[in-house]
């Protein structure tokens, strides 16, 4: 049975390296994106990192299922679920879960927990999660964590950002530095390992999100 997070602060205090994976709840197991996210989750599990997902079906399930197939027994699969007008069942791969009434509260806890974010393919919710994360890094409410855009569908979005808001100076070139495009789970994992190397190297000097983004 999944445990309940009694205190996000206590969980962050464990100083595990955590990867948030956002993505569609609608992808089936036969979907190519599902297979890519499963493979990424497995690599993260084998590496000993934690993952944080929305805890539901689709690509959230793929990440958790892959993670559990590779986990070493000390890392955690954390699910932050949200209540919706239609009921999505939690996937069965979670070690720790917590329910939320509001998307905003849920996203805040994602930000408090995560040291890196992977945006896998998805719809409106996934776009919200991407832009929310990116804005918080822009205004320095959280650390400048890497945001990995995994999957071909994001390539044109990044090009659009460069063509329009960046070209019009509505955002700065510095805002683009923590966006990274990965066309495969292998490339996404390389970014994750590079970030983890810095996390290990800096120890207490690494900017844990809790230091800048506190929850009451």
C-alpha positions as CSV (number, residue, x, y, z in Angstrom):
1,X,0.0,0.0,0.0
2,X,1.3,3.5,-0.8
3,X,2.4,5.7,2.0
4,X,1.1,9.2,2.5
5,X,3.4,12.1,2.5
6,X,2.9,13.7,5.9
7,X,5.3,16.6,5.2
8,X,6.7,17.7,1.8
9,X,9.4,19.6,3.8
10,X,10.5,16.3,5.4
11,X,10.6,14.6,2.0
12,X,12.6,17.4,0.5
13,X,14.9,17.3,3.5
14,X,16.0,13.8,2.5
15,X,17.9,15.4,-0.4
16,X,17.2,12.7,-2.9
17,X,17.7,13.7,-6.5
18,X,14.1,13.8,-8.0
19,X,12.9,13.9,-11.5
20,X,9.4,15.2,-12.2
21,X,7.8,13.6,-15.3
22,X,4.8,15.3,-16.8
23,X,2.8,13.8,-19.7
24,X,-0.6,12.8,-21.1
25,X,-3.0,10.6,-19.1
26,X,-4.5,9.4,-22.4
27,X,-1.5,7.4,-24.0
28,X,-2.1,3.7,-24.2
29,X,0.6,1.0,-23.6
30,X,0.8,0.5,-27.4
31,X,1.7,4.2,-27.9
32,X,5.3,5.0,-29.0
33,X,5.4,7.8,-26.4
34,X,4.4,5.3,-23.7
35,X,7.3,3.1,-24.6
36,X,9.8,6.0,-24.6
37,X,8.6,7.2,-21.2
38,X,8.7,3.6,-19.8
39,X,12.3,3.3,-21.0
40,X,13.2,6.7,-19.3
41,X,11.5,5.7,-16.1
42,X,13.5,2.4,-16.1
43,X,16.8,4.3,-16.5
44,X,15.9,6.7,-13.7
45,X,15.0,3.7,-11.4
46,X,18.3,1.9,-12.2
47,X,20.2,5.1,-11.5
48,X,18.8,5.3,-8.0
49,X,16.9,8.6,-8.4
50,X,13.3,9.3,-7.3
51,X,10.5,10.2,-9.7
52,X,7.5,12.4,-9.2
53,X,4.5,12.1,-11.5
54,X,0.8,12.9,-11.4
55,X,0.2,9.3,-10.3
56,X,-2.4,8.5,-12.9
57,X,-2.7,6.5,-16.2
58,X,-1.0,7.1,-19.5
59,X,2.5,8.4,-19.5
60,X,2.4,8.8,-15.7
61,X,1.8,5.1,-15.5
62,X,4.5,4.4,-18.1
63,X,7.1,6.3,-16.0
64,X,6.1,4.5,-12.8
65,X,6.0,1.1,-14.4
66,X,9.4,1.6,-16.0
67,X,10.8,3.0,-12.8
68,X,9.6,0.0,-10.7
69,X,11.2,-2.4,-13.2
70,X,14.6,-0.9,-12.6
71,X,14.5,0.6,-9.1
72,X,17.1,-0.4,-6.6
73,X,14.9,-0.5,-3.5
74,X,15.9,2.7,-1.9
75,X,14.5,5.2,-4.4
76,X,10.8,6.3,-4.5
77,X,8.0,6.6,-7.0
78,X,6.0,9.6,-5.8
79,X,2.5,10.3,-7.2
80,X,0.8,13.7,-6.7
81,X,-2.8,13.1,-7.9
82,X,-5.6,15.6,-8.5
83,X,-9.3,15.1,-8.3
84,X,-11.1,15.6,-11.7
85,X,-14.7,15.6,-12.9
86,X,-13.9,12.2,-14.4
87,X,-12.2,9.7,-12.2
88,X,-8.8,8.5,-13.2
89,X,-7.6,5.6,-11.1
90,X,-4.2,5.9,-9.5
91,X,-1.7,3.7,-11.2
92,X,-0.5,0.7,-9.1
93,X,3.2,1.5,-9.2
94,X,3.4,4.3,-6.5
95,X,5.4,4.1,-3.3
96,X,4.1,7.4,-2.0
97,X,1.0,9.3,-3.0
98,X,-0.9,12.4,-2.0
99,X,-4.2,13.7,-3.3
100,X,-5.0,17.3,-4.2
101,X,-8.2,19.3,-4.8
102,X,-6.6,22.0,-6.9
103,X,-4.1,21.9,-9.8
104,X,-2.3,24.9,-8.4
105,X,-1.6,23.3,-5.0
106,X,-0.4,20.1,-6.7
107,X,1.9,22.0,-9.0
108,X,3.4,23.9,-6.1
109,X,4.4,20.6,-4.4
110,X,5.8,19.3,-7.7
111,X,8.0,22.4,-7.7
112,X,9.1,22.0,-4.1
113,X,10.1,18.4,-4.7
114,X,11.8,18.4,-8.1
115,X,15.4,19.0,-9.1
116,X,14.7,18.5,-12.8
117,X,11.5,18.4,-15.0
118,X,10.9,16.2,-18.0
119,X,8.0,17.3,-20.2
120,X,6.9,14.3,-22.2
121,X,4.1,14.5,-24.8
122,X,0.7,15.7,-23.6
123,X,-2.1,18.1,-23.9
124,X,-3.4,21.2,-22.1
125,X,-2.4,19.9,-18.6
126,X,1.1,19.1,-19.8
127,X,1.5,22.5,-21.4
128,X,0.3,24.1,-18.2
129,X,2.9,22.2,-16.2
130,X,5.6,23.2,-18.7
131,X,4.8,26.9,-18.7
132,X,4.2,27.0,-14.9
133,X,7.7,25.4,-14.3
134,X,9.3,27.7,-16.8
135,X,7.7,30.9,-15.4
136,X,8.8,30.1,-11.8
137,X,12.4,29.6,-13.0
138,X,12.1,32.9,-14.9
139,X,11.0,34.9,-11.9
140,X,13.3,33.0,-9.6
141,X,10.6,31.6,-7.3
142,X,12.4,28.3,-7.8
143,X,15.9,27.4,-8.8
144,X,16.9,27.4,-12.5
145,X,16.2,23.7,-12.8
146,X,16.7,22.0,-16.2
147,X,13.4,21.5,-18.2
148,X,13.7,18.7,-20.7
149,X,11.3,18.8,-23.6
150,X,11.2,15.1,-24.6
151,X,9.5,14.1,-27.9
152,X,9.2,15.5,-31.4
153,X,6.0,17.4,-30.6
154,X,7.9,20.0,-28.6
155,X,10.5,20.9,-31.2
156,X,8.1,23.2,-33.1
157,X,7.0,24.8,-29.8
158,X,10.6,25.7,-29.0
159,X,11.0,27.1,-32.5
160,X,7.8,29.1,-32.1
161,X,9.1,30.5,-28.8
162,X,12.3,31.5,-30.5
163,X,10.5,33.0,-33.5
164,X,7.9,35.1,-31.7
165,X,8.3,36.0,-27.9
166,X,12.1,35.7,-28.0
167,X,12.5,37.7,-31.3
168,X,10.1,40.4,-30.0
169,X,12.1,40.6,-26.7
170,X,9.1,39.5,-24.7
171,X,11.4,37.0,-23.1
172,X,15.2,37.2,-22.8
173,X,17.8,34.8,-24.2
174,X,18.7,33.8,-20.7
175,X,15.2,32.4,-20.2
176,X,16.0,29.8,-22.9
177,X,19.1,28.4,-21.2
178,X,17.3,25.9,-19.0
179,X,15.1,24.5,-21.9
180,X,16.6,21.4,-23.5
181,X,15.2,19.4,-26.3
182,X,15.5,15.6,-26.3
183,X,14.2,13.5,-29.2
184,X,14.7,10.2,-27.3
185,X,14.7,8.9,-23.8
186,X,18.5,8.3,-24.1
187,X,19.2,12.0,-24.7
188,X,16.8,13.0,-21.9
189,X,18.6,10.7,-19.5
190,X,22.0,12.2,-20.5
191,X,20.6,15.6,-19.3
192,X,19.3,14.0,-16.1
193,X,22.7,12.5,-15.3
194,X,24.5,15.7,-16.0
195,X,22.2,17.5,-13.6
196,X,22.7,14.8,-11.0
197,X,26.5,15.1,-11.3
198,X,26.1,18.7,-10.3
199,X,23.7,17.8,-7.5
200,X,26.2,15.3,-6.0
201,X,29.2,17.6,-6.5
202,X,27.7,20.6,-4.8
203,X,26.0,18.8,-1.9
204,X,24.5,21.3,0.5
205,X,25.5,24.0,-1.9
206,X,23.1,22.7,-4.6
207,X,20.0,24.9,-4.9
208,X,17.2,22.7,-3.5
209,X,13.9,24.1,-4.5
210,X,12.7,24.2,-0.9
211,X,15.1,27.0,-0.2
212,X,13.3,29.3,-2.6
213,X,9.8,27.8,-2.9
214,X,8.2,27.2,0.5
215,X,4.8,25.8,1.2
216,X,2.7,26.6,4.2
